[in-house]
Amino acid sequence: MGFAYPHGMSSKPTPPATRLETVEPVGKRVLIRKDEDKKITKVGIHLPDKMEIPTLTGRVVAVSAQVERDEDYPIKRYDRVLFNPRHGIPVDFEGDNRLFVIPVDDIVAVFRREGA
């Protein structure tokens, strides 16, 4: 039994619905969205546009399955972390390019709130 197209509709197949593309780190890696570089110091000094204080903090967007299973790495999605960006691989996924795949060994601290 075939399908009849309503009058005026094309018989060409429609493209599949647009799917969101995701990035899933593999191995001992996590995906981090780097925090914005600061343009104002803590004491309120505005820095020129060409000069910024580089940040080494960010939010974990995704954790590889291997890191998730490893009890030696207490890192979860949405954690705010301090990391060494030296081995980070930028992910050209968004316009501002603040996503990086970072080896879990380059995460040096996880920020925690007391009582949480």
Summary of the structure (lengths in Angstrom):
residues: 116
radius of gyration: 21.5
end to end distance: 59.5
largest distance: 74.5
contacts: 232
relative contact order: 0.23
helix: 9%
strand: 28%
